[in-house]
Amino acid sequence: MQCAIYKSRKKQNTYLYLAVKDDFSTIPDTLLKLLGEPIHVMDLELDAQRKLGQEDAAEVLRNLQEHGWHLQVPRQDEWLATRH
């Protein structure tokens, strides 16, 4: 499955995966406001066996198929490291 990945302008290390490039219609308005205007980072061919740095590819695929999007937020230890 082809997907598009965007980074948040407001939230460091936060990424939004979309099933359809530039289609933000399925994203809740409150989430878009929280993220700020998304910045396109890359397009990616995704399958369940693909290795991703912080996410489980099967879960990302499931969210893309069911909801049209997936949100990747920093792991707790990363978030704490950026606060010190």
Backbone as a chain_set.jsonl record, in Angstrom:
{"seq": "MQCAIYKSRKKQNTYLYLAVKDDFSTIPDTLLKLLGEPIHVMDLELDAQRKLGQEDAAEVLRNLQEHGWHLQVPRQDEWLATRH", "coords": {"N": [[0.841, -1.179, 0.0], [0.586, 2.155, -0.871], [1.548, 5.068, 0.871], [1.461, 8.359, 2.335], [3.643, 10.403, 4.208], [3.731, 12.754, 6.803], [5.166, 15.401, 8.727], [4.703, 16.999, 11.891], [4.283, 20.479, 12.403], [4.147, 21.62, 14.872], [4.51, 19.7, 16.906], [7.204, 18.01, 17.983], [8.901, 15.223, 16.523], [6.572, 13.911, 15.723], [4.433, 12.255, 13.573], [2.268, 11.958, 10.758], [0.597, 9.555, 9.004], [-0.859, 9.075, 5.87], [-3.381, 7.481, 3.952], [-4.14, 8.416, 1.486], [-2.471, 10.717, -0.366], [-2.24, 14.067, 0.658], [-4.906, 14.178, 1.437], [-6.707, 15.244, 3.856], [-9.192, 14.999, 4.862], [-10.299, 13.017, 6.505], [-9.17, 13.374, 8.936], [-9.557, 14.349, 12.269], [-10.584, 17.67, 13.108], [-9.616, 18.808, 15.489], [-7.257, 17.39, 15.931], [-5.736, 18.123, 13.688], [-5.399, 20.848, 14.238], [-3.863, 20.684, 16.542], [-1.522, 19.511, 15.544], [-0.659, 21.382, 13.711], [0.007, 22.903, 10.468], [0.58, 20.25, 8.348], [3.729, 18.951, 7.17], [4.876, 17.617, 4.24], [6.827, 14.738, 4.129], [7.655, 12.302, 2.952], [6.801, 9.724, 0.534], [5.728, 6.371, 0.809], [6.006, 2.923, 0.163], [4.198, 0.577, 1.704], [4.068, -2.442, 3.503], [3.046, -5.275, 5.488], [5.364, -6.582, 6.344], [7.364, -4.748, 6.283], [10.026, -2.993, 7.803], [9.804, -0.549, 10.211], [10.995, 2.382, 11.862], [9.872, 3.085, 14.446], [7.314, 2.166, 14.566], [4.82, -0.435, 14.304], [4.453, -2.022, 11.365], [2.224, -3.514, 10.482], [0.192, -2.614, 12.171], [0.093, 0.101, 11.444], [-0.72, -0.171, 8.761], [-3.246, -1.333, 9.182], [-4.593, 0.778, 10.491], [-4.491, 2.709, 8.452], [-6.071, 1.473, 6.493], [-8.529, 1.183, 7.835], [-9.148, 3.738, 8.88], [-7.931, 5.654, 7.322], [-5.758, 7.058, 8.116], [-2.824, 7.308, 10.27], [-1.317, 8.007, 13.35], [1.843, 8.811, 14.491], [3.472, 9.142, 17.424], [5.995, 10.507, 19.658], [7.938, 8.135, 21.504], [7.673, 7.566, 25.031], [10.194, 7.729, 26.408], [11.745, 9.164, 24.578], [10.382, 11.599, 24.517], [10.78, 12.497, 27.136], [13.567, 12.834, 27.109], [13.872, 15.031, 25.431], [13.001, 17.048, 26.998], [14.842, 17.732, 28.902]], "CA": [[0.0, 0.0, 0.0], [1.293, 3.438, -0.923], [1.058, 6.044, 1.834], [2.213, 9.609, 2.428], [4.012, 10.695, 5.594], [3.864, 14.179, 7.086], [5.593, 15.709, 10.086], [3.981, 18.083, 12.531], [4.998, 21.748, 12.599], [4.067, 22.017, 16.28], [4.877, 18.616, 17.817], [8.443, 17.38, 17.556], [8.91, 13.764, 16.369], [5.206, 13.44, 15.541], [4.221, 12.045, 12.139], [0.936, 11.554, 10.33], [0.595, 8.733, 7.795], [-2.142, 9.146, 5.177], [-3.605, 6.502, 2.896], [-4.242, 9.186, 0.247], [-1.646, 11.917, -0.243], [-2.882, 15.384, 0.771], [-6.329, 14.078, 1.781], [-6.831, 15.4, 5.304], [-10.63, 15.053, 5.163], [-10.682, 12.061, 7.542], [-8.466, 13.723, 10.171], [-10.352, 15.25, 13.119], [-10.11, 19.062, 13.125], [-8.835, 19.079, 16.706], [-5.929, 16.82, 15.73], [-5.027, 18.978, 12.737], [-5.012, 22.076, 14.945], [-2.79, 20.31, 17.464], [-0.313, 19.228, 14.771], [-0.276, 22.488, 12.846], [-0.023, 22.523, 9.062], [1.515, 19.144, 8.13], [4.789, 19.097, 6.18], [5.088, 16.334, 3.564], [8.192, 14.247, 4.293], [7.945, 11.274, 1.955], [5.821, 8.705, 0.189], [6.304, 5.088, 1.184], [5.282, 1.684, -0.147], [4.127, -0.073, 3.005], [3.441, -3.743, 3.655], [3.119, -5.736, 6.88], [6.711, -7.052, 6.677], [8.312, -3.63, 6.228], [10.549, -2.534, 9.093], [9.7, 0.886, 10.47], [11.814, 2.741, 13.012], [9.196, 3.098, 15.742], [5.94, 1.683, 14.469], [4.55, -1.767, 13.775], [3.899, -1.808, 10.026], [0.883, -4.116, 10.395], [-0.744, -1.695, 12.85], [-0.034, 1.281, 10.586], [-1.566, -0.582, 7.642], [-4.618, -1.517, 9.687], [-5.167, 2.114, 10.704], [-4.67, 3.346, 7.147], [-7.197, 0.834, 5.813], [-9.776, 1.4, 8.581], [-9.43, 5.147, 9.178], [-7.326, 6.535, 6.328], [-4.601, 7.733, 8.699], [-2.164, 6.755, 11.46], [-0.516, 9.022, 14.031], [3.036, 8.337, 15.204], [3.912, 10.099, 18.442], [7.26, 10.074, 20.267], [7.876, 7.228, 22.648], [7.796, 8.281, 26.301], [11.588, 8.019, 26.744], [12.193, 10.233, 23.684], [9.76, 12.832, 24.957], [11.477, 12.919, 28.353], [14.92, 13.253, 26.753], [13.834, 16.356, 24.824], [12.568, 18.0, 28.022], [15.934, 18.016, 29.84]], "C": [[0.887, 1.244, 0.0], [0.692, 4.362, 0.141], [1.961, 7.273, 1.8], [2.463, 9.892, 3.903], [4.29, 12.189, 5.736], [4.392, 14.354, 8.507], [4.822, 16.919, 10.585], [4.868, 19.322, 12.626], [5.099, 22.097, 14.084], [4.596, 20.973, 17.252], [6.1, 17.876, 17.278], [8.308, 15.856, 17.535], [7.511, 13.159, 16.271], [4.91, 13.409, 14.045], [2.816, 11.529, 11.881], [1.074, 10.792, 9.021], [-0.797, 8.85, 7.179], [-2.219, 8.088, 4.085], [-3.654, 7.181, 1.526], [-3.502, 10.5, 0.452], [-2.496, 13.188, -0.287], [-4.384, 15.332, 1.055], [-6.47, 14.074, 3.298], [-8.293, 15.372, 5.759], [-11.052, 14.094, 6.274], [-10.034, 12.37, 8.902], [-9.346, 14.656, 10.999], [-9.733, 16.651, 13.164], [-9.242, 19.362, 14.346], [-7.411, 18.537, 16.582], [-5.122, 17.675, 14.763], [-4.567, 20.274, 13.388], [-3.85, 21.81, 15.884], [-1.465, 20.114, 16.719], [0.211, 20.446, 14.017], [-0.325, 22.016, 11.396], [1.015, 21.431, 8.8], [2.51, 19.438, 7.003], [5.043, 17.721, 5.555], [6.561, 15.955, 3.659], [8.542, 13.263, 3.188], [6.712, 10.438, 1.647], [6.502, 7.366, 0.411], [5.406, 3.953, 0.73], [5.335, 0.841, 1.125], [3.451, -1.432, 2.899], [3.727, -4.236, 5.07], [4.512, -6.188, 7.299], [7.74, -5.924, 6.699], [8.738, -3.239, 7.642], [10.434, -1.019, 9.157], [10.452, 1.182, 11.756], [11.105, 2.615, 14.351], [7.802, 2.481, 15.722], [5.902, 0.241, 13.969], [3.832, -1.58, 12.441], [2.49, -2.376, 9.887], [-0.158, -3.216, 11.049], [-0.968, -0.435, 12.016], [-0.952, 0.957, 9.405], [-3.025, -0.721, 8.048], [-5.303, -0.155, 9.88], [-5.416, 2.846, 9.386], [-5.886, 2.775, 6.424], [-8.529, 1.143, 6.5], [-10.154, 2.867, 8.702], [-8.891, 6.116, 8.13], [-6.095, 7.269, 6.833], [-4.06, 6.981, 9.905], [-1.297, 7.857, 12.044], [0.63, 8.36, 14.772], [3.479, 9.439, 16.148], [5.208, 9.602, 19.071], [7.015, 9.083, 21.391], [8.14, 8.043, 23.9], [9.248, 8.647, 26.619], [12.167, 9.093, 25.836], [11.66, 11.568, 24.153], [10.468, 13.372, 26.199], [12.865, 13.448, 28.033], [14.918, 14.654, 26.151], [13.446, 17.433, 25.826], [13.695, 18.382, 28.986], [17.032, 18.786, 29.174]], "O": [[1.826, 1.35, 0.789], [-0.528, 4.429, 0.292], [3.083, 7.223, 1.297], [1.598, 9.65, 4.745], [4.978, 12.798, 4.917], [4.098, 13.545, 9.386], [4.353, 17.748, 9.804], [6.064, 19.219, 12.898], [6.028, 22.789, 14.502], [5.086, 21.328, 18.324], [6.032, 17.203, 16.249], [7.68, 15.269, 18.416], [7.293, 12.022, 16.689], [5.107, 14.398, 13.339], [2.254, 10.771, 12.671], [1.605, 11.318, 8.043], [-1.801, 8.737, 7.883], [-1.242, 7.834, 3.382], [-3.256, 6.59, 0.523], [-3.853, 11.296, 1.323], [-3.353, 13.353, -1.155], [-5.067, 16.348, 0.925], [-6.363, 13.029, 3.941], [-8.593, 15.687, 6.911], [-12.068, 14.331, 6.927], [-10.32, 11.702, 9.896], [-9.835, 15.658, 10.477], [-8.513, 16.797, 13.249], [-8.251, 20.086, 14.246], [-6.467, 19.155, 17.073], [-3.94, 17.925, 15.001], [-3.463, 20.746, 13.119], [-2.946, 22.637, 16.002], [-0.409, 20.509, 17.214], [1.402, 20.525, 13.72], [-0.659, 20.863, 11.127], [2.207, 21.657, 9.006], [2.173, 20.089, 6.014], [5.385, 16.771, 6.26], [7.437, 16.747, 3.314], [9.596, 13.372, 2.561], [5.728, 10.44, 2.386], [7.712, 7.239, 0.223], [4.187, 4.012, 0.894], [6.414, 0.442, 1.562], [2.393, -1.562, 2.283], [4.565, -3.666, 5.768], [4.822, -6.183, 8.491], [8.883, -6.145, 7.1], [7.915, -3.165, 8.555], [10.906, -0.305, 8.273], [10.536, 0.33, 12.641], [11.682, 2.087, 15.301], [7.188, 2.301, 16.773], [6.825, -0.231, 13.305], [2.727, -1.039, 12.398], [1.646, -1.767, 9.23], [-1.267, -3.073, 10.535], [-2.097, 0.04, 11.898], [-1.858, 1.729, 9.091], [-3.925, -0.276, 7.335], [-6.452, 0.033, 9.478], [-6.433, 3.521, 9.227], [-6.648, 3.521, 5.809], [-9.542, 1.342, 5.83], [-11.333, 3.215, 8.635], [-9.334, 7.262, 8.053], [-5.457, 8.012, 6.087], [-4.739, 6.135, 10.487], [-0.613, 8.566, 11.305], [0.419, 7.458, 15.583], [3.821, 10.54, 15.715], [5.496, 8.406, 19.027], [6.032, 9.172, 22.126], [8.767, 9.1, 23.832], [9.511, 9.767, 27.058], [13.011, 9.87, 26.282], [12.39, 12.559, 24.187], [10.723, 14.572, 26.297], [13.298, 14.428, 28.64], [15.879, 15.398, 26.345], [13.556, 18.621, 25.523], [13.512, 19.277, 29.811], [18.032, 19.113, 29.813]]}, "num_chains": 1, "name": "protein.A"}
